[in-house]
Amino acid sequence: MALIMVGCGGVATIPQIGDKAPDFTLKNIDGESVSLSDFRGKPVLLVFTSVYCVECTEQMPYIEAAFERSGGKLAVLTVYREDSLSRVKKHVDEEKLT
């Protein structure tokens, strides 16, 4: 379903509703670089989370269901902030996330 990426850092400006999302590049859990612009022309759901966010983990089945209903037309990018890659991989395995 989602490219699970690890990253941290700040945003230079606070985006407003209707603003075009700024491009970014992060590494997925396989170490490959992925950019938001890779999904140009496709709807993208950005999910910012942490392995320690219980509510975030609870919402994942709903996000996966939305992805499935879209028939793969929706790109879901889950960005884990302030978590180590090893901890993210363990969390993904434990929660059976895709």
BAFI-3210 file (N, C-alpha, C; in Angstrom, 3 decimals, decimal comma, padded with zeros to 6 digits):
// residues 98
n [1|2|3|4|5|6|7|8|9|10|11|12|13|14|15|16|17|18|19|20|21|22|23|24|25|26|27|28|29|30|31|32|33|34|35|36|37|38|39|40|41|42|43|44|45|46|47|48|49|50|51|52|53|54|55|56|57|58|59|60|61|62|63|64|65|66|67|68|69|70|71|72|73|74|75|76|77|78|79|80|81|82|83|84|85|86|87|88|89|90|91|92|93|94|95|96|97|98]
n.u [000,814|001,644|004,455|006,833|008,498|011,333|012,099|013,095|012,882|012,379|009,747|010,022|008,094|004,713|002,306|-000,663|-004,201|-004,977|-002,536|000,134|001,743|005,042|007,840|009,574|012,176|012,713|014,007|012,845|011,843|013,437|015,667|015,623|015,441|012,666|010,477|008,029|007,240|007,418|004,934|003,345|000,333|-001,257|-003,523|-002,412|-002,034|-000,675|000,706|001,646|003,437|004,304|006,040|005,253|002,765|-000,301|-002,925|-002,400|-001,511|-003,859|-005,461|-004,470|-005,595|-007,899|-006,830|-005,442|-007,672|-008,887|-006,952|-007,092|-009,752|-009,430|-008,313|-005,611|-005,141|-004,739|-002,030|-000,316|001,638|003,469|004,996|007,363|008,293|011,110|011,833|013,856|015,205|015,373|013,529|011,174|010,940|010,545|008,120|006,408|006,451|005,398|002,827|001,841|001,794|001,497]
n.v [-001,179|001,424|003,561|003,349|005,681|007,235|010,100|013,400|016,776|020,271|022,422|025,089|027,101|027,551|025,622|026,572|025,962|024,746|025,366|024,258|021,241|021,174|019,752|016,850|014,617|011,446|008,519|005,214|002,248|000,375|001,683|003,152|006,152|008,294|010,576|013,151|014,213|012,043|011,002|012,618|013,849|011,956|011,208|011,856|010,735|011,986|010,772|011,524|010,218|008,351|005,687|005,536|006,600|005,848|006,342|006,896|004,425|002,995|004,101|003,121|000,701|001,794|003,582|001,818|000,467|002,504|002,849|000,338|000,419|002,360|001,082|001,103|003,594|005,673|007,099|006,359|007,791|007,168|008,807|008,418|010,153|011,128|008,574|005,663|003,797|001,021|000,687|001,516|-000,461|-002,712|-001,992|-001,875|-004,572|-005,786|-004,683|-005,555|-003,979|-002,704]
n.w [000,000|001,024|000,696|002,993|004,784|006,268|008,002|008,976|009,969|009,409|008,185|005,962|005,558|006,620|005,138|003,361|002,996|-000,153|-001,234|-003,324|-002,670|-001,413|-003,109|-002,008|-000,983|000,283|001,943|001,402|003,280|002,168|001,468|-000,856|-002,774|-002,757|-004,196|-003,781|-006,194|-007,870|-008,056|-009,537|-010,935|-009,792|-007,161|-003,858|-000,596|002,222|005,105|008,250|010,887|013,885|015,477|018,057|018,273|019,161|018,247|015,583|014,626|014,982|012,998|010,633|009,392|008,197|006,395|004,738|003,720|002,226|000,277|-000,986|-001,966|-003,879|-005,960|-006,396|-007,415|-005,727|-004,128|-001,208|001,120|003,826|006,359|008,699|011,447|013,315|014,156|014,377|011,617|012,044|014,116|012,858|010,857|012,506|013,704|011,452|010,708|013,074|013,169|010,840|008,494|005,156]
ca.u [000,000|002,329|005,902|007,125|009,722|011,822|012,668|012,777|013,287|011,319|009,201|010,428|006,891|003,517|001,440|-002,058|-005,134|-004,938|-001,151|000,751|002,684|006,428|008,455|010,549|012,737|013,083|014,336|011,858|012,476|014,406|016,805|015,477|014,948|011,318|010,089|006,609|007,039|007,299|003,516|002,662|-000,855|-001,967|-003,828|-001,469|-002,361|000,523|000,395|002,797|003,175|005,415|005,759|004,717|001,443|-001,307|-004,031|-001,922|-001,518|-005,260|-006,085|-003,856|-006,505|-008,803|-006,034|-005,233|-008,948|-009,062|-006,037|-007,659|-010,939|-009,022|-007,769|-004,217|-005,046|-004,327|-000,713|-000,272|003,014|003,508|006,287|007,641|009,188|011,858|011,956|014,966|014,798|015,165|012,279|010,080|010,807|009,950|006,723|005,707|006,290|004,500|001,462|001,502|001,492|002,033]
ca.v [000,000|002,698|003,627|003,745|006,456|007,780|011,416|014,428|018,086|021,254|023,042|026,489|027,910|026,768|025,595|026,971|025,164|025,096|025,472|023,065|020,636|021,260|018,458|016,365|013,300|010,681|007,112|004,256|001,288|-000,410|002,545|003,804|007,525|008,497|011,985|013,415|014,457|010,748|010,665|013,717|013,448|010,917|011,691|011,377|010,953|012,015|010,420|011,743|009,383|007,887|004,347|005,687|007,221|004,785|006,731|006,768|002,995|002,574|004,574|002,484|-000,167|002,634|004,115|000,693|000,205|003,557|002,514|-000,817|000,868|003,199|000,236|001,478|004,934|006,570|006,830|006,653|007,919|007,247|009,356|008,256|011,216|010,969|007,168|005,015|002,873|-000,313|000,720|001,580|-001,798|-003,581|-001,564|-002,301|-006,028|-006,108|-004,247|-006,146|-002,898|-002,923]
ca.w [000,000|001,211|000,810|004,353|004,717|007,514|007,777|009,940|009,491|009,503|006,991|005,949|005,711|006,924|003,958|003,510|002,208|-001,569|-001,698|-003,899|-001,722|-001,868|-003,390|-001,036|-001,264|001,467|001,685|001,894|004,194|001,401|001,189|-002,158|-002,728|-003,291|-004,172|-003,991|-007,630|-008,552|-008,116|-010,221|-011,666|-009,041|-005,812|-002,846|000,805|003,058|006,490|009,121|012,049|014,705|015,999|019,404|018,177|019,191|017,369|014,202|014,313|014,903|011,757|009,466|008,625|007,403|005,286|003,821|003,046|001,214|-000,810|-001,694|-002,698|-005,016|-007,018|-006,635|-008,012|-004,661|-003,544|000,221|001,597|005,278|006,765|010,124|011,904|014,557|014,516|013,684|010,562|012,618|014,889|011,881|010,262|013,520|013,841|010,232|010,818|014,187|012,853|009,532|007,556|003,807]
c.u [000,859|003,826|006,164|008,472|010,075|012,423|012,382|013,320|012,101|010,857|009,538|009,233|005,713|002,614|000,012|-002,930|-005,112|-003,538|-000,711|001,767|004,105|006,991|009,429|011,029|013,163|013,442|013,196|012,578|013,446|015,624|016,746|014,935|013,590|010,982|008,588|006,327|006,977|005,835|002,685|001,487|-001,697|-002,328|-002,895|-002,008|-001,050|000,100|001,673|002,509|004,450|005,046|005,113|003,318|000,382|-002,453|-003,648|-001,960|-002,951|-005,926|-005,561|-004,783|-007,470|-008,083|-005,776|-006,513|-009,208|-008,172|-006,610|-008,867|-010,577|-008,494|-006,333|-004,045|-004,599|-002,944|-000,765|001,189|002,971|004,909|006,406|008,666|009,850|011,903|013,138|014,422|014,524|013,857|011,071|009,858|010,143|008,462|005,885|005,449|005,274|003,046|000,967|001,050|002,118|002,446]
c.v [001,245|002,528|004,130|004,444|006,995|009,131|012,321|015,729|019,003|021,735|024,518|027,416|026,994|026,793|025,998|026,055|025,669|025,266|024,155|022,538|020,768|019,866|018,114|015,004|012,679|009,272|006,237|003,212|000,352|000,422|003,262|005,217|007,616|009,969|012,112|013,588|013,161|010,377|011,764|013,180|012,395|011,500|011,037|011,727|010,879|011,761|010,600|011,053|009,121|006,502|004,418|006,297|006,124|005,100|006,581|005,308|002,494|003,006|003,849|001,519|000,626|003,221|003,015|000,368|001,248|003,288|001,375|-000,407|001,697|002,369|000,596|002,854|005,982|006,153|007,236|006,660|008,129|007,671|009,229|009,306|010,814|009,533|006,579|004,043|001,488|-000,373|000,765|000,206|-002,765|-003,268|-002,034|-003,806|-006,404|-005,793|-004,804|-005,090|-003,204|-001,613]
c.w [000,000|001,125|002,210|004,342|006,091|007,213|008,947|009,395|009,529|008,156|007,064|006,150|006,003|005,706|004,315|002,660|000,776|-002,119|-002,322|-002,886|-002,256|-002,119|-002,269|-001,487|000,056|001,040|002,187|002,746|003,490|001,010|-000,145|-001,973|-003,415|-003,131|-004,355|-005,477|-008,441|-008,786|-008,781|-011,038|-010,965|-007,672|-004,793|-001,461|001,580|004,494|007,299|010,442|012,834|015,223|017,379|019,424|018,058|018,231|015,903|013,761|014,153|013,600|010,517|008,716|007,741|006,191|004,262|003,054|001,957|000,013|-001,646|-002,537|-003,922|-006,175|-007,374|-007,250|-007,001|-004,176|-002,074|000,640|003,100|005,691|008,274|010,522|013,217|015,064|013,752|012,642|011,133|013,407|013,953|011,261|011,238|013,671|012,651|010,281|011,899|013,856|011,519|008,527|006,210|003,187]
res [m|a|l|i|m|v|g|c|g|g|v|a|t|i|p|q|i|g|d|k|a|p|d|f|t|l|k|n|i|d|g|e|s|v|s|l|s|d|f|r|g|k|p|v|l|l|v|f|t|s|v|y|c|v|e|c|t|e|q|m|p|y|i|e|a|a|f|e|r|s|g|g|k|l|a|v|l|t|v|y|r|e|d|s|l|s|r|v|k|k|h|v|d|e|e|k|l|t]
***
